[in-house]
Each structure stands twice: as structure tokens, then as C-alpha cells.
Amino acid sequence: MLIDSFVVKQNNFNELKDSLKADVPASIVVFLVALPLCLGIALASGAPLFSGVVAGVVGGIVVGALSKSPISVSGPAAGLASIVLISIQGLNSFPAFLCSVVIAGVIQVLFGFLRAGIIGHFVPIAVTRGMLAAIGLILILKQIPHAVGYDADFEGDESFFQPDGENTFTDIIQAFNFITPGAIVIAFVSLGILVLWERPAVRQIKLVSLLPGPVVVVVMGIILNALFATYLPAYQIMPSHLVSFPDVSQTAGFASLFTFPDISHLTNPKIYTIAITIALVASLETLLSIEAADRLDPFKRITPLNHELKSQGVGNILSGLLGGLPITSVVVRTSANVAAGARSKMSSIIHGVLLATAVLMFPRFLELIPLSSLAAILLVVGYKLASLNVLRYMYSKGITQFAPFVVTVIAILLSDLLVGVFIGLLVALFFVAKTNFRSAVFFMNDGNNFIIKLTKDVSFLNKSSLRRALEKIPAGASVLVDGSKAEFIDQDIISILEDYKNEAFSKNIHLEYKKSNNAMHTFFRQDPA
């Protein structure tokens, strides 16, 4: 027994050791991606910059520890930025808004206990793949301006229409009127390093395998900008194109960055309306992101969605109490996590620790990072999500899969995540209904003998196909209607079959309804002798 126990512990230790070898480098990559996103989303939300960091730390450490998703990463979401902005303006108080975040977290926990996570299972694979491809395209399109040194749009924005009046495409055109040469150089060098780092021959070098490509990219970006400042001042990247962060170097200053909920606003009905809105939107985004994460997971592990809602709820409660933004599982950070080779949720937890440590101890170093270096990292992540191989694969699956996929991509690209997914779902449902129309009513004939067979479920949506089948039967024919295997038959269908008796009699059609003792529906069940 002691030997067996020792072997089990040794195996667990070895598994943890192997996992950490992959998770620690991945966590550094996610940290580098998450930092500007946390700050950018806070800026777009009209909230203190530090609130984005708080949400990132809580999403990484707390939600990461509670969640049963091995590779999902949580934090502030761009999809909630407009809701947060309007809410803060409507309440005219950020501490009042934090009350809504806490209450939203409580509602999410209740959603988990009510098993609302089942909603996530109703998203078709074609729509999920379309969502991932759309996020990839958005990353590519949104990062092009940052790569050339134009940062009018906040880092992490996913909406087509931007707060500055531009849209995704016009922002790219506008960016080329404000090119920063040094940013372009750093972006191209960074892309070259990232591509080189993926080459099998390079990956065999031990030093390369230990150093994540994005880390090398960030360090190289800082070094290049320092060289520009010394030798090529015209190429130097100004502070406006570097990571910006609030000063937390002083203890008193750091303590003042935290904001806490003002419970005196709990009597305001607006607080609860906002809380319900945040809970619903955050839960939907989380469920979609988790479905996407499970799809990306190379080990194909399945995350319990109800448990995830509870974890996210606890995270939002704590984030609100500490002055953070609302939290969801986020596709971009999760995609970066998977692309970096993460194997367990330790990557998410460590990235949260890195966020907190770097902000507390190295804020001035973070402000040396060029946004063009980070843009290159996100461009590569976007390419992996939206490669041509994905398009070819979905095309090979036929129109019923390809159409919802393409519509989802276009809809998300031209609107936002939730609207795009909803449109994609409508298209997927159309093809489901169309397939059901064809498969619910089978019509066959051999000469003047006809068979109409009703399959498992026949709803009122199949009325037209049944009527067309009956209209094709000529006078004097024989027709057998078989519904013995149909589990559900709508009353509208039964009415059509009963009314057809008179028409069959008038046309001298020999009509027979196949009945049996084992028929699912009473209309086709044999009467007891």
C-alpha cells in the first residue's frame, strides 16, 4: 500500500512538473497579451485604469483556481465596455457601479445553481468555429493600426464601430496617414522572430525551447526603441505608443488606486437593472468562450458550464468588491494561452500573479514596451484562429456547415460578438429546419402505389411538404401513410391526414393508414381487439 501510494504521488509530481514546463512560458505570453487589454478596456469603459488590472488579476487567480476549464483565461471583456461606460455615466458614480458588479456576480452564481449553463450546448459547432475565425480576423484588422504606430482605438476593442467615429476598415486607412517608422520596424522584426520561433529546426535549440517567442519580441522591442532613441531619433517611439500605466510606486498612491462599492446606492433601482444586464451578457460571453476554449483544447477536455457560471460569479463578486471591472472568460486571452502551449489552469493562475507582481514592482519597466511589439503577438494569434485551413475545412463540410460559419464571421466582423453569434444561430436554425422539412416526410412511389412515411418528429413546419406530397397522388391510386415510427406528430399534421380522407374518397384513391400496436403516436396505434 505504501509503495502504491508513493508511486501515485510520484506520478502526480511528474505530471505537475511536465505541466508547469508548458504552463509557465504560456502564462508569460498571456500576461503580455492581457496587460494592454486590461488597460485598454478600462479606458474604453470610462473606468479607472487600475480597475482593469484588478479584474485581470481576479480573473486569472480566483476564477482560474475555481474554474474547471484547463485552458480558459478570464478577465475584463471588450464586449462589456459599452455597457460599463453607459452604466457609469447613468449612475454618475463608479463606486455605485461596483455595487452592480457585485450583485451581477451573485446572479451568476444563482444561474449556475439553476443549471443555466445548458444554454452553451445549443451553439452549433459551425457557429463556434465562425466565432473563433471572426475573432482572429478582428485581431488582425484591429492590430494593424497599432503595428504602424497609430493608437487612436483602444487596445482590445472588438466592435466594428469605434468610439472615435471610425470603423474597423476606415481606422486602418486612417492609420497609414499617421505612420510611426520605428513602430513599423519593430512590428516587422517582431513578426520575423515569432515566425522563426515556430520553425521546427529552431525549436530544437534548447535555449529557444525555454524562451517563449513573445518574451523575446517584447525584450527586442524595448532594446530597439532604446537604440532608436540613441542613434535614430526620428525612429524613436514616443510614450503615446508605449504601454501606459498609473503610478503605483508609492505605497500611499497604490492604496488610493483601489475603489470600493458605495452601498448607499443599493436603494437605487438602476443598480439592479444594470446588474441583471451585466449578469446576462457576461454569462452569455462566458458560455460562448468556454465552448470555444473546449474546441481549441488539444486534449479535447469538456468544461462543466454550470460550475463555470458559479466560478465567474464568485470572480465578479470579488472584482466588484476590490474595484474591478466585470469579468468573463475571454476568447483572445484563451487563444493566446492555447497557442503558447498551456496544458492546465496553472497558466491562467500564474498569469494573474504576474499581472499583480509586475504592476506592483515593475510599472516603469512595463511602460517601455512598444504597443507594436504586442500588436505583432496578437497578429500571430489572429492568424492561427483565422487561417485558410479553417475556411477550407468548413467548406468541405457542405453548405449546411459552411453558410452558418461564413455568416457568423461576417456578422461578428461588422457588429460585435453577441450580435454576430445570434445572427449565425438564426442561419444555423434555418438549415436545421430546412433539413427537417426534407427528412420528416418521405414520399415514395412504385407505379400507381404511393407511400408517405412520417419520421421521428413532424411539426406544423412540415405542413407544406406533406400537402405537396398528397397533391402528387393521382386519382385511382393507392396510398399508404406510415407514421408508426413518429414520436411526435403535431395536431396540424393530424388534421391534414383526417381531412384527406374525404379528398381520397372523391378521387377514388385507396387510402390506408398503417397502424400497429407499437406505434408511438395514438393516431397510428392499432385499436385493441
N, C-alpha and C positions, 0 to 999 in steps of 0.2 A: 504493500500500500504506500509506504513512504517513498519507494523508488518510483512508483507510478505518479505520485503527487509531484515529485521533483522533476520528472520528465515533462509533465504538463506545464509546470511553471517555467521550465527552461524553454519549451516551445513557445509559450506566450511571450517570454522575454525576447526571443529571437524574432518573432513576428513584429513586436513593437519596435525593435531595433531596425528591422528592414523597412518598416512603415515610416519611421522617422527620417531615414535616409532620403525618402522621397518627399515626405511632408514638410520638412524644414526648408529645403530650397523652394518648394511650391509656395509656402507661406510668405517668403520674402517677395516673390513675384506678386502675389495677391496684395500684399502690403503696399507695394509700389503703385499698383493699379488703384487700390482703394483710397489712398490718401488724397489725391486730387479730386476724385469723385465725391468723397465725403465733403470736402471744402466747397466744390462747385455746386453741389445740390443744396447745401446750406445757404450759399449765396443766392441761388435762384429762388429759394423758398422765403427769402426775406427774414431769415433767422440768423442768430449769431453764428459765426463760422465754427466756433467751438462745439456747437450743438451737433454738427455733422460728425465731428470726431468722436463725441460721446456715443452717438448712435453706431458708429463703426466699431468702436471698442466693445460695446454691449453686444452688438450683433455677432462679433467674432468670438468673444469669450463666453458670454452667457448662453446665447442661442446656439452657438457652436457646441457647447458642452451638453445642453439639454436635447438638442435635435438628434434624431436617429438617421439623418442623412449623412452619408460618409463624405460627400464632396461639395455639398451646397455651402455657399457663403452668404451671410446676411448682413445688412447694413441699410443706410438711408437709400431710398429708391427715387430715381428721377420721375417716375410715374406719379408720385405723390407731391412733387414740388409745387405744382399749380394749386392743388388743394390746400397745402400748407400755407402758401402765400395768401390766398384769398381768406383763409380762416384767421390768420394772424391779423390781417387788415380789418376783417369784420369784427373781431374781438378787441382790436386796438391794444393788444397785450400779449406778449409771448408767454409770460407765466400763466395766463389764463388758458392759452392754447395747450400748454403742457398738461393741464387737467384733462383735456380731451384725449391726449395721447395715452395717459394712464387708464382712463375709462375704456378707450378702444382696446387696450391690452386685455382688460377684464372681459370684454365682449368676445375677443378672440379665444380666450380660454374656454368660455361658455360654448363657443362654436365647436371647439374640439370635443367637449363632453357630449354635445348634441350630434356628433358624428357628421358635421357639415363637410368634412374633408372628402366625402364621396363625390362631391361636385368635380373634383380634379380628374376623376376617372372617366368623365364624359367628354373629355377633349380628345378628338381623333388624333392619331399619330401624324397624319398629313398636316394638321394644323400646328401641332407641336414642332414638327420639323420646319414648317414655314416660319414659325416664330423665331426659331434659332437662326435660320438663314437671314431673316429680316434684321435681327439684332446685329448679325455680322455685317450686313450691308450698311446699317446705320453707323456702326463703329467706324467703318472705312470712310464713309462720307463725312461724318462729323469730325473725324480726326485730321482730315486733310488740311483744314484751315489752321489747326494747332501746329501741324507739322511744318507749315511755311511761316509760322510766327504771327498768325492773326487769331487773337483770342477774344473776339467780341462776344461769342456764345460761351456760356458756362460749361466747364468740363463735366461730362456725364449727361448732358441733355440728349433726350431720345425723341423729342417731339418734332414733327415736320415744321410747324410754325413756331418760330422763336420769339422770345420776349422782346427782342430788339426790332421786330417788324420784318426780319428776313425769314427765309425758309432754308431748308437743308441745301437746296441747289444754288439759290442766289447767294448764300453765305460763302460757298466755295468760289463763285465768280468774284465776289467782293474781296475775298482773301487775297487773290492774285494782284489786287491793287495796293496791297499793304504787305508785301513780302519782306521778311527779315532774312537776309542772306545766310547769316550764321545759323538760324533755325533750320533752314533747308539742308545745310551741310551736315549738321548734327543728326537730322532725321534720316538722311541717306546713309550716313555712316552707321547709325543705329540699326537700320533695316538690314544693311550688309552683315553686321555682326550677328543679328538674330537668324538670318538665313544660313550663315556659315555655321552657327552653333547647332543647327538641326542636321547638318550633313553627317552621315554615318561614320565617315573616316575621321572627322573632327571629334565626334562623340567618344571615340575610343581613347582619346588622350585623357589621362586621369585628371589633370587639372580642370579640363573643360567639363568633365562629368561632375565635378564638385562645385563648380561655379555656375549658377543659373545665368543664361544669356541676358535676361533683363537687368540683372545686377551689373553686369559688365557694361551694358548700354548706359545705365544711369551714371556710373562712375566715369565712363568715357565722355559722356555729355558734359559733366562738370569740368573735367580736365580740358576738353576742347574749348569750352567757353572761357576758362581761365587763360588759355593760350591766346584766344582772340583778344581778350582784354589787354594782354601784354604786347602782342605783335601785330594784330589786325583789328584795331579799334572799330573799324567800320562793320566788322562781323560780330562784334560783341552783342550778346543777347541782354537786353535791358530787364530790370526787375519785373516789369509788367508781363514778361513772357516766361517768368520762372514761377515755381510753386510759391504761393503766398500763404503765410500763416500768422495767426495772432501771437503776440509776445507772451510767452509763459515762463520766461526766465526767472522772474521774481516770485517768491512764494506768495506774497500778498496778491500780486497780479494774477497768479494762477488760480487762487481761491475765488477771485472775483469773476472768473470766467464761467463758473457754474451758475445756472439759473434753476430755481426750484418752482414747482407749481404753486399758484396762489389759490388756496382752497376757498377763499372768499367768493370766488366766481362760480362755485358749484351750484348756486341758485339760478344761474343764467341758463335758460333753456337752450341757447345756441351751443353751449358746451356739449350737450348730449347729441344734438343733431350732427355736429362735426365729428364727435366720437364714433357714431354709427357709420358715417361716411368713411372715415379712416379705416375702421374695422373691416368693412365690406371690401373696399378697394385693396387694402393691404393683404387681406386673406386671399382674394382672387389672384393677385400678383404672386403671392407665395405659392399657391397651389399650381399655377402655371409654371413657375420657376422650378418647383420641385419635380414636376413631370418632365421638364426639360433636363434637369440635372440627372434624373434616373436614366434618361435617354442617352446622355453624354457619358455616363459612368461606364468605363471599360469593363467593369466586373458585373454590370447589369443588376446591381442591388436595388431593391424596392424600398422606398421610404414610406412608413405609415403616415398618411396625411393627417389624420385626426391628432396624432401626437405632435405633428409639426405645427398645427394651429395652436396647440397649447404652449409649445416652446416659443413660438413667435409672440404669443400673448404675454408670457412672462417677460420676454425681452422688451416689449413695448411698455409694460408697466415700469420696469426698471429704468428704461431710457427716458421716459417721461418724468420720473422722479428725480433724475440726475440732470435734467435739462437738455435731453437729446431729441432728435427728430424721430418720426415714426420709422419702424424697421420692417423690412420684408426680406425674403430670400431674393437674391438679385442674380439675373442671368449673366451679366457681364463679368462680375467677380467670380461666379461659379465656373464660367467658361475658361477664364484665365487660370483658375485653380486646376481644372482638368488638363488644360493644355500644358501646364507646368509639371504634370505627373503626380498630383496628390493622390494618396491612397486611403486616407482616413480623415475624420473630422479634426484631428490634431492640427492639420494645416490651417483650418479656419480659426481655431483657438489661438495658435501661435501668431497668426497674422494680427489678431486683436491685441495680443500682448505687445507685438512690435509697434502697432499704432500708438498705444499708450506710452511705451518706453521712448520711442523716437520723439513724440510730441513733448514729453516732459524733459528729456535730456539733450536732444539734438535738434531743436527747432530751427536754429540758424543754418545748420547743415542742410536741412530739408529745403530751405529757400534757395539753395544753389542749383537745384535740379531743374533743367530746362523742360518745359512742357512738350517740346518737340521730341525729346527722348521718350517720354511717356506715351506720346502720340504714336511713335513707332511700335511700341509694345502692343498697344491696342489695335493698331492696323493689322498686325500679325494674328492676333486673336480673332479679329473680324474676318480675316481671310480664311482661317480654319473653319469658321462657322458657315461661311457662305461660299465655299469653293465650288467650282464647276462640277466636281464629282457628286455633290449633293443634288444638283439640278439634274444631272444625267440619271442618277439613281431614282429620283422621284418620277422622271419622265418614263422610265422603264416599267413603272408600276401601273401605267394606264391613266386614262383621263379622270377616273373617279378619285385617284390619289393626287394626280398632278394638278388638277384645277384648284382644289382647296388649298394646296400648297402655294401655288403662284398667287392666288387671290389674297391669301394671308400675308405673304411677303409684301405685295404692293400696298395692301390696306394699312399694314403697320408702318410701312415706309412713309406713307402720305398722311398718317394721322398719329396714333400712338398705340401702345401695346394692347390695352384692353379693347379699344375700338376695333383694331385690326383683327384681334383674335375672335371677337364677336362676329365680324363680317365673314371670316374664314369658317366659323362654325355654321353660319347660315348656308354657305355654299356646300359644305360637307353634308349638312342635313338634306339639302336639295338632292344630292346624288344618292343618299340613303333612301329617300322617298322614291326617287326615280327607279332605283334598283328594286325596291319593294313593289312598285307598280308592276314591274315585269315578272317578278317571281311569285307574287301572291296568287295570281290567276293564270293557270296554264290552259292553253287551248290547243287541242289536237283533233285530227280527223283522219279517217280511213274511208275514202269514198263518201258515202252518204251517212256514215256513222261518226258522231262527234262526241268528244269527251271534254268536259270542263272540270279541271281539278283545282280545288282551293287548298293552299298550303297552310303553314302553321298559323299565321296571323293575317286576317283580312279585315281591313278597316274601311271606313267611309271613303278614304282616299282612293280606294280601288274600285269605286262605283263605275267610273268611266270605262276602265279596262274590261270590267265584267259586262257592261252594256254593249260594248263593241263586239265582244265575243258572242253574245246572244244574238246580235243583229246579223252576224255572218251565217247563222244556221238557216238553210233554205227550207221551204215548205216540204212536207213529206219526209223529212229526215228523222233520224233517231239520235237522241242526245242523252248522255249520262252525266249527271252532275255529282262529283265525288268530293265531299268535304269531310270525310271520316278522319283525316289527319289534322284538321284545322283546330287549334286550341282556342282561338278567339275569332269570332265572326261578328262583325258589327251588325246592329239591328237594321241599318240601311241596306246591307247586303241581303239579309233575310227577307226584307220587304220586296226587293227586286226579284228574288227567286220565287217568292209566293205569287207575285203579280204576273210572272212569266207563264204560270200555268194556263191562264186564260189565253194568252197570245199563242202558246203552243197548241192549244186545242183548236183555235181558229185557223191555224196554218197546217193542221193535220200532222203536227210534229209529235213523235212518240217521246215523251219526256219521262225520265226516271231519275229519282234521287237515290243514290247509293247509300243505304243505311246499314249499320252494323251495331252489335252490342257494345263494341269497344270504341265507338265514335266519341271524340272529345266533346263535341257540341250537341246539345239536345235535339237540334233540328235534323241531324243526320243519325240520331240514335234509334236503333230498332225498338219498336214498341214491344213490351213484354207480352208473351203469348197468353 
